[in-house]
Amino acid sequence: MKTIEEIPKEMDVLNLHGIGDLRFEKKETYTLTKDHVLVKIKYCGICSSDIERVFINGTYHFPTIPGHEMSGQIVAVNDEDRELLGRKTAIFPLMPCFECDSCQKEEYAQCSNYNYFGSRCDGGYSEYLLVPKWNLVLFDDELDYKIAALCEPGAVAIHSINIGSIKKGDNIAISGTGTIGMMIALVAHGKGANVTVIGRSSESLEFSKSLGLKTLLTTELENKTFDKVYEVVGNNESINQSISICDNFGTIILVGNPKDNVNLDKQIYWKILRKQLVLKGIWNSSYNQKVNDWKEILELMAEGNIPFDSLISKEYSMSEFEDAFDYLRNSKEKKLKVMFKNE
């Protein structure tokens, strides 16, 4: 085994022992195994799905260490992998079975029997993480760990852009002002599309305006239509609205993950038929030899032309987890990505 630092026997983690029972505690550090490396986690983003896991739905078993939006440094490797030692990496959080029909097609996001960091097994709210080499997404030293920790939502954004076949001059609307919605807006704008961000309040649109994006309130949509509409909220109001503002023969890209049942009014459903709309669903991202959304977003981050750093609202140490979740759940100020930082 090769290391670049002395690996402690115990590491700091945030361990979920039950719904609402998240604890900052010590846990035995992982032992290096074949075809794996040990990564020292530098940054881990708090996803909205993490809030639901911690406070509402739980994970697949308890205890579980949440977290799947990660970047870090490879600090221990097996002898045959010494070229990886010290490298910076993001981490693709899905571990496929490699055996099902989807995996045979390299469509790993549709795997029938996958594992997943932060929900099905321990994830990135941790000082160290044992990672299969296959899941490493290496990046250059010039890119900041903090920006690279946006790689997971960024890859979803790239996947959405690619599925929507966005090109220069496209007239697109984005319903939703969260992190992924903003990343889609920024990348689409960078590709030369005419982007309009739609929100329910002036406050929710202030950030979009600060980035130079066009905005519209939901009350200002009468007689407005768009070639392509990204739905990134996942509720009835936004989905119905997205169908209404999509132009004839247009495309709706469904990104938002609904918390409740989705119901379409008959008049809205008729619009799908009458306008001959195309609906496309988005799930996770592509990570294979033919299409790798992770490498594409990392290239954009390295170029530095898109202000990804502006999407990071606050950073906390893991010991400050109560403050971090209180800010996310209760603060009324506009916020996007909140991250845990390991010194």
NORGI-V424329 format. One record per backbone hydrogen bond with DSSP energy under -0.5 kcal/mol. NH is the residue of the N-H (numbers start at 1). CO is the residue of the C=O. E is the energy in kcal/mol with one decimal. If there is no record, write none. Layout:
nh:NH co:CO e:E
nh:NH co:CO e:E
This chain:
nh:2 co:77 e:-2.8
nh:4 co:75 e:-1.8
nh:5 co:75 e:-0.6
nh:7 co:5 e:-0.5
nh:8 co:6 e:-0.6
nh:11 co:27 e:-2.9
nh:13 co:25 e:-2.4
nh:14 co:125 e:-2.4
nh:15 co:13 e:-0.6
nh:15 co:23 e:-3.0
nh:16 co:64 e:-3.0
nh:17 co:15 e:-0.8
nh:17 co:21 e:-2.8
nh:18 co:21 e:-0.5
nh:20 co:54 e:-3.7
nh:21 co:18 e:-2.8
nh:22 co:20 e:-0.6
nh:23 co:15 e:-2.5
nh:25 co:13 e:-2.2
nh:25 co:23 e:-0.7
nh:27 co:11 e:-2.0
nh:29 co:9 e:-2.6
nh:36 co:33 e:-1.5
nh:37 co:131 e:-2.4
nh:38 co:76 e:-2.6
nh:39 co:37 e:-0.6
nh:39 co:129 e:-2.9
nh:40 co:73 e:-3.3
nh:41 co:39 e:-0.8
nh:41 co:127 e:-1.2
nh:42 co:71 e:-2.5
nh:43 co:71 e:-1.6
nh:44 co:340 e:-2.2
nh:45 co:69 e:-2.5
nh:46 co:338 e:-2.8
nh:47 co:45 e:-0.7
nh:50 co:47 e:-0.8
nh:51 co:47 e:-1.3
nh:52 co:48 e:-1.4
nh:53 co:49 e:-2.1
nh:54 co:50 e:-2.8
nh:55 co:51 e:-2.4
nh:56 co:52 e:-2.2
nh:57 co:52 e:-3.1
nh:58 co:52 e:-0.9
nh:58 co:53 e:-0.8
nh:60 co:119 e:-1.8
nh:63 co:16 e:-0.7
nh:64 co:16 e:-1.7
nh:66 co:64 e:-0.7
nh:69 co:45 e:-0.6
nh:70 co:68 e:-0.8
nh:71 co:43 e:-2.0
nh:72 co:89 e:-2.4
nh:73 co:40 e:-2.1
nh:74 co:87 e:-2.6
nh:75 co:38 e:-2.6
nh:75 co:73 e:-0.6
nh:76 co:38 e:-1.3
nh:77 co:2 e:-2.6
nh:81 co:78 e:-2.4
nh:82 co:79 e:-1.1
nh:84 co:81 e:-2.3
nh:85 co:82 e:-1.0
nh:86 co:74 e:-2.7
nh:87 co:84 e:-2.1
nh:88 co:139 e:-0.6
nh:89 co:72 e:-2.7
nh:90 co:137 e:-2.7
nh:91 co:70 e:-1.1
nh:92 co:135 e:-2.6
nh:93 co:91 e:-0.6
nh:95 co:115 e:-3.0
nh:96 co:94 e:-0.7
nh:104 co:100 e:-2.1
nh:105 co:101 e:-1.0
nh:105 co:102 e:-0.6
nh:106 co:103 e:-1.7
nh:107 co:102 e:-2.8
nh:108 co:106 e:-1.1
nh:110 co:107 e:-1.4
nh:111 co:108 e:-1.9
nh:115 co:95 e:-2.8
nh:117 co:93 e:-2.4
nh:118 co:121 e:-2.4
nh:119 co:116 e:-1.5
nh:120 co:116 e:-1.7
nh:121 co:116 e:-1.7
nh:123 co:65 e:-2.9
nh:124 co:67 e:-2.0
nh:125 co:66 e:-2.6
nh:126 co:124 e:-2.5
nh:127 co:12 e:-2.2
nh:129 co:39 e:-2.1
nh:131 co:37 e:-2.8
nh:131 co:129 e:-0.6
nh:133 co:35 e:-2.4
nh:135 co:132 e:-1.5
nh:136 co:133 e:-1.6
nh:137 co:90 e:-2.6
nh:138 co:136 e:-0.5
nh:139 co:88 e:-1.8
nh:143 co:140 e:-1.4
nh:148 co:144 e:-2.2
nh:149 co:145 e:-1.6
nh:150 co:147 e:-1.9
nh:151 co:148 e:-1.9
nh:154 co:150 e:-2.5
nh:155 co:151 e:-2.8
nh:156 co:152 e:-1.7
nh:157 co:153 e:-2.1
nh:158 co:154 e:-2.6
nh:159 co:155 e:-2.7
nh:160 co:156 e:-2.4
nh:161 co:157 e:-2.5
nh:162 co:158 e:-2.8
nh:163 co:159 e:-2.7
nh:164 co:160 e:-2.0
nh:165 co:162 e:-1.0
nh:166 co:161 e:-1.8
nh:169 co:192 e:-2.2
nh:170 co:167 e:-1.9
nh:172 co:170 e:-0.9
nh:172 co:194 e:-2.4
nh:173 co:228 e:-2.2
nh:174 co:196 e:-2.5
nh:175 co:230 e:-3.2
nh:176 co:174 e:-0.9
nh:176 co:198 e:-1.5
nh:182 co:178 e:-2.6
nh:183 co:179 e:-2.2
nh:184 co:180 e:-2.7
nh:185 co:181 e:-2.2
nh:186 co:182 e:-2.6
nh:187 co:183 e:-2.5
nh:188 co:184 e:-2.8
nh:189 co:185 e:-2.5
nh:190 co:186 e:-2.1
nh:191 co:187 e:-1.3
nh:192 co:189 e:-1.5
nh:193 co:188 e:-2.2
nh:194 co:170 e:-3.2
nh:195 co:193 e:-0.9
nh:196 co:172 e:-1.8
nh:197 co:214 e:-2.8
nh:198 co:174 e:-3.1
nh:199 co:216 e:-1.9
nh:205 co:201 e:-0.8
nh:205 co:202 e:-0.7
nh:206 co:202 e:-0.7
nh:206 co:203 e:-0.9
nh:209 co:205 e:-2.3
nh:210 co:206 e:-2.0
nh:211 co:207 e:-1.0
nh:211 co:208 e:-0.7
nh:212 co:209 e:-1.8
nh:213 co:208 e:-2.2
nh:214 co:195 e:-1.1
nh:216 co:197 e:-2.2
nh:218 co:199 e:-1.7
nh:220 co:217 e:-2.1
nh:221 co:218 e:-0.8
nh:224 co:221 e:-2.3
nh:226 co:245 e:-2.1
nh:227 co:171 e:-1.7
nh:228 co:171 e:-1.4
nh:229 co:251 e:-2.3
nh:230 co:173 e:-3.2
nh:231 co:229 e:-0.6
nh:231 co:253 e:-2.5
nh:232 co:175 e:-2.8
nh:232 co:230 e:-0.7
nh:239 co:235 e:-2.5
nh:240 co:236 e:-2.8
nh:241 co:237 e:-2.2
nh:242 co:238 e:-2.4
nh:243 co:239 e:-1.8
nh:244 co:240 e:-1.9
nh:245 co:241 e:-1.9
nh:246 co:242 e:-0.6
nh:246 co:243 e:-0.7
nh:247 co:226 e:-3.0
nh:249 co:275 e:-3.3
nh:250 co:247 e:-2.1
nh:251 co:227 e:-2.0
nh:252 co:278 e:-3.1
nh:253 co:229 e:-2.8
nh:253 co:251 e:-0.5
nh:254 co:252 e:-0.7
nh:254 co:280 e:-3.2
nh:255 co:231 e:-3.0
nh:255 co:253 e:-0.7
nh:256 co:231 e:-2.4
nh:258 co:256 e:-0.7
nh:265 co:263 e:-0.5
nh:269 co:265 e:-2.7
nh:270 co:266 e:-2.4
nh:271 co:267 e:-1.1
nh:272 co:268 e:-1.1
nh:272 co:269 e:-0.6
nh:273 co:269 e:-1.4
nh:274 co:270 e:-3.6
nh:275 co:271 e:-2.4
nh:276 co:272 e:-0.5
nh:276 co:273 e:-0.5
nh:277 co:272 e:-2.1
nh:278 co:250 e:-2.3
nh:280 co:252 e:-2.8
nh:282 co:254 e:-1.8
nh:288 co:291 e:-2.1
nh:293 co:286 e:-2.2
nh:294 co:286 e:-0.6
nh:296 co:292 e:-1.7
nh:297 co:293 e:-2.3
nh:298 co:294 e:-2.0
nh:299 co:295 e:-2.0
nh:300 co:296 e:-1.9
nh:301 co:297 e:-2.4
nh:302 co:298 e:-2.4
nh:303 co:299 e:-1.7
nh:304 co:300 e:-1.2
nh:305 co:300 e:-0.6
nh:308 co:306 e:-2.5
nh:310 co:307 e:-1.3
nh:311 co:308 e:-1.9
nh:312 co:309 e:-1.5
nh:313 co:311 e:-0.8
nh:313 co:337 e:-2.7
nh:314 co:337 e:-1.0
nh:316 co:339 e:-2.5
nh:320 co:317 e:-1.6
nh:321 co:318 e:-1.5
nh:324 co:320 e:-2.1
nh:325 co:321 e:-2.6
nh:326 co:322 e:-2.1
nh:327 co:323 e:-2.4
nh:328 co:324 e:-2.0
nh:329 co:325 e:-2.4
nh:330 co:326 e:-2.6
nh:331 co:326 e:-0.7
nh:331 co:327 e:-1.2
nh:337 co:311 e:-2.7
nh:338 co:46 e:-0.5
nh:339 co:314 e:-2.1
nh:340 co:44 e:-3.0
nh:341 co:316 e:-2.7
nh:342 co:42 e:-2.5
nh:343 co:341 e:-0.5
